[in-house]
Each structure stands twice: as structure tokens, then as C-alpha cells.
Amino acid sequence: MKLQIQSVHFDADVKLLEFIQKKLDKLETFYDHIVDGEVFMRLEKGESNRDNKIVEVKLNVPGSKLFAKSQKESFEAATDDAVDSLRRQITKFKEKLAS
């Protein structure tokens, strides 16, 4: 899947980018007509450093857009959470197409 990954106000390392690509590529096993996607990673400024990593994912599928946002302690955990949400959205989207 073609992904555009952007890290806002920091430089993401290669391992993190590969992790995100690998996780989102797994969504194609549920629905193989995903056109492309965008991922935004941000650090939220605050008093505590807990749960300050935000991952937003937008997927373009024919006729619709799917979106998930997660805020966790690490970008990996936030990505896992967002991918789970997108997997559920894809399942619902496919059910709507079938009916």
C-alpha cells in the first residue's frame, strides 16, 4: 500500500516508519481495494510525557475515506490501536458493500 508518513516537529527513525508500514499493509488482507493512506505522527506538549504520542491515519478506499486517531505512551502502541480501529471500520465498510 502506498503510504505518506509525516512526523510533525520531530524526525521519525527508520524502524518506526517500517513498523507503521508493516502494520498498515496487514489491513490489505481484510480489504484489498485500499487506494492509499496518510499517517501523521505528533508529539503533544503537556506537563506529563505520558500518553503524549498521537498517530492519525487516513485511508482512501473507493467511495469513502476511513480515519482513526490514537493517543498513547508510544507511537507503536498508538499505531496498533489505530490499526485495530481501522480493521473494524473496514469490516463494517465491507458489510455495507455486500448488502
C-alpha positions as CSV (number, residue, x, y, z in Angstrom):
1,M,0.0,0.0,0.0
2,K,1.3,3.5,-0.8
3,L,1.6,5.4,2.4
4,Q,2.6,9.0,3.0
5,I,4.0,9.2,6.5
6,Q,4.7,12.6,8.2
7,S,6.2,13.2,11.5
8,V,5.3,16.7,12.8
9,H,8.1,18.6,14.7
10,F,10.4,15.6,15.0
11,D,12.3,13.1,12.8
12,A,11.0,9.6,13.0
13,D,13.6,6.8,12.7
14,V,13.5,4.2,10.0
15,K,12.5,1.4,12.4
16,L,9.3,3.3,13.3
17,L,8.4,4.1,9.7
18,E,8.9,0.4,8.8
19,F,6.8,-0.7,11.7
20,I,3.9,1.6,10.6
21,Q,4.2,0.5,7.0
22,K,4.1,-3.2,8.0
23,K,1.1,-2.8,10.3
24,L,-0.9,-0.9,7.8
25,D,0.0,-3.3,5.0
26,K,-1.7,-6.1,7.0
27,L,-5.0,-4.2,6.6
28,E,-4.9,-5.3,2.9
29,T,-5.7,-8.8,4.0
30,F,-9.1,-7.6,5.1
31,Y,-9.8,-5.4,2.1
32,D,-7.5,-5.4,-1.0
33,H,-9.0,-2.2,-2.6
34,I,-7.3,0.3,-0.3
35,V,-6.1,3.0,-2.6
36,D,-3.5,4.8,-0.4
37,G,-3.1,6.3,3.0
38,E,-1.7,9.1,5.1
39,V,-0.1,8.9,8.5
40,F,0.6,11.8,10.8
41,M,2.6,11.4,14.0
42,R,2.7,14.2,16.5
43,L,4.1,14.8,20.0
44,E,1.6,16.7,22.2
45,K,3.2,19.2,24.5
46,G,2.0,18.9,28.1
47,E,3.0,18.7,31.7
48,S,3.4,14.9,31.6
49,N,5.1,12.8,29.0
50,R,2.6,10.0,29.4
51,D,0.2,9.4,26.5
52,N,1.7,12.3,24.5
53,K,2.2,10.5,21.2
54,I,-0.5,10.9,18.6
55,V,-1.0,8.9,15.5
56,E,-3.6,9.8,12.9
57,V,-4.3,7.5,9.9
58,K,-6.4,8.3,6.9
59,L,-7.1,5.6,4.3
60,N,-8.7,6.1,0.9
61,V,-11.0,3.4,-0.3
62,P,-13.2,3.6,-3.4
63,G,-16.2,5.8,-2.5
64,S,-15.1,6.6,1.1
65,K,-12.4,7.6,3.5
66,L,-11.6,5.8,6.8
67,F,-9.9,7.7,9.7
68,A,-8.5,6.7,13.0
69,K,-6.7,8.6,15.7
70,S,-5.0,7.3,18.8
71,Q,-3.0,8.8,21.6
72,K,-0.8,6.5,23.7
73,E,2.6,6.3,25.5
74,S,4.4,5.2,22.4
75,F,4.0,5.6,18.7
76,E,3.9,1.8,18.3
77,A,1.0,1.4,20.8
78,A,-0.9,4.3,19.1
79,T,-0.3,2.7,15.7
80,D,-1.6,-0.7,17.0
81,D,-4.7,1.0,18.4
82,A,-5.4,3.0,15.2
83,V,-4.9,-0.2,13.0
84,D,-7.4,-2.1,15.2
85,S,-9.9,0.7,14.8
86,L,-9.4,0.8,11.0
87,R,-9.7,-3.0,10.8
88,R,-13.2,-2.7,12.4
89,Q,-14.1,0.1,10.1
90,I,-13.0,-1.9,7.1
91,T,-15.1,-4.8,8.2
92,K,-18.2,-2.6,8.6
93,F,-17.5,-1.0,5.2
94,K,-17.3,-4.4,3.5
95,E,-20.6,-5.4,5.2
96,K,-22.3,-2.3,3.8
97,L,-21.0,-3.0,0.3
98,A,-22.3,-6.6,0.5
99,S,-25.8,-5.5,1.4
